[in-house]
Amino acid sequence: MGKSMKMDLGFDEFLAAPEYAIIVVTYPDIFQTEAKLLHGKFSEEYQDLSAVIVLDSEDLEKIGVKYGDLVKISSEHGSVVATVKESEKEHPGIGYMPEGAWSNVLGLGPVSAKVSKSGQSVPAIDELRMSYSN
């Protein structure tokens, strides 16, 4: 008989990386600003302080990630990959990102978004495609 055909509908990827709805709130970060002034906005130091999202421990568990993992954050305006940090305070359903190029991809905050574990890397600032809604 002939070869059996397997149809890939993307279910494995969906099941492996469930999406979780959150509200993303942006905030100014003094350490990020200092890194930008000392090292420039294209520096690794600036990226490490900018391409992050702070999530509640309960949300980390639901998404299946831990401190330092990468997540994909998607809104109706765009998607970006960022590093997860765990919050010291409880705020289930709310993610905090420093103001900047990475959070701007998602649109003006607060913004509704979905977050899931990612196997992609954090994009450099010059790789970001920003889109804004009027």
ABEGO torsion letter per residue (X at the ends): XBBBBBBBAGAAAAAABBBBBBBBBBBBBAAAAAAAAAAEAABAAAAAAABBBBBBAAAAAAAGBBBGBBBBBBBAAEBBBBBBBBBABBBBGBBBBBBEAAAAAAEBOBBBBBBBBBABBBBBAAABBBBBBX
